[in-house]
Amino acid sequence: MANSVEIQLKHIMDEYETKVQNVSREACKKVSKNLSRTLKGTSPRRSGEYAAGWTSKALDSDTFVVYNKSMPGLTHLLENGHVIRNKYGTYGRAPAHKHIKPAADNAQEELITEIEARL
């Protein structure tokens, strides 16, 4: 009798685990796409190439990454500021434009809310 209860409980837990994995994967995909859209809107613009370069992709079935495809080396310079140099030396600092951190923080909150709502 106890053995059949254990088998049924294991079956129920396995189904729930599969559901949680699927829900988490779908929520991560949705939130990463939303984050790339948000960054396209909040990024600093000069020519628009940097802002348009944000995209997301799946590294594997459980990992999603949001990155700037067109100008990846510019992200940390804009986010944190940088020294301005010319051929005579340095003459100041470019101000930081915080646009990645606030969007990433909002995406983390959105992911938690999305997973809780789907479960």
N, C-alpha and C positions, 0 to 999 in steps of 0.2 A: 504493500500500500504506500509506504513512504517513498519507495523508489519511483512510483508513477508520479507522485506529487513533485519530486525533484526534477523529473524529466519534463513535466509540464511547465514548472517554474523556469527551468533553463530555456525552454522553447520561447516562453513569453519574454524573458530577458534578452534573448538573441534577437527577437523581432524588434524590441524597443531599441536595442543598440544599432540595428540597421537603420531604423527610422531616424534616430538622432544623427547618425553619420550623413544620411541623405539630406536632412534638413540643414545641417551645418554647412554642407558643401554648397547647397543652393543659396543659402543666406550669404556665405562668403563671396560667391560669384556676383550676386546682386549688389552687395555693399561695395565691392571693388570697382564695379562699373559706375556706381553712383559717385564714388570717390574720384575717379578719373574725370567724370563730368564736372564735379565741383571744382577740381583743380583747374580745369580748362577755363572756368568762369572767374576764379579768384586769382589766377597767376598774373604777375606784372606783364604789361604789354609794351613792346616797342614796335616790333614788326609783326607780332602775333604768332611767329613760328614756335616760340617757347611754349606759349599757352596751348597751342593746338597739338603739341607733341605728347600730351598725357594719354596714356593707354593702360589697360590692364590685361594680364594674361595668366593662364593657369600653368604653373610649373609642373605640377602633377595633379592627381585627382583631389588632393586635400590642401594644396598651397596655391594661393593667388598673390600676384605681385602687381603693384601700380608703379609705373615708372615713366620717365620722360624719354620718349623714343628719339625725338629730333635733337635735343640739346641736353644730354644727360649730365655733362660736366658743369652746367650752369646752376643746377638745383641748389647745391650747398652754398654757392656764392650769393645767390639771391636770398636764400633763407637766413643766412648768418651774417651777411655783409662781408666786405673784403677791402683790402688796401688798394688804393688807386696809385698806379705807378706810371711813370713815363721815362724817357731816356735820361732825365736828370735826377731821378730818385723817386721817392714817395711824396705825395702832396695831399694826403688825406685818406678818408675812408668812405666807401660807398655804404649807405644805410642798409640795414637788413629789412627785407620785405617778408614778414612772417606770413606765409600762405600755405605751407605744407603741414606744419604742426597742428594748427587749429582744425584743418580739414581731417587730418588723421585722427585726432581726438574725437571729433564728431562721428567719424566712421566707426570707431570702436564702440561708442555708445549705441549707434544704430545697429551694429552687428548683434550686440547683446539683446536689444529690444526685438530685433527680427527673429532671432532664435527662440526667445521666450514666447513670442506671439505664435510662432508656427508649432511649437510643442504644446 
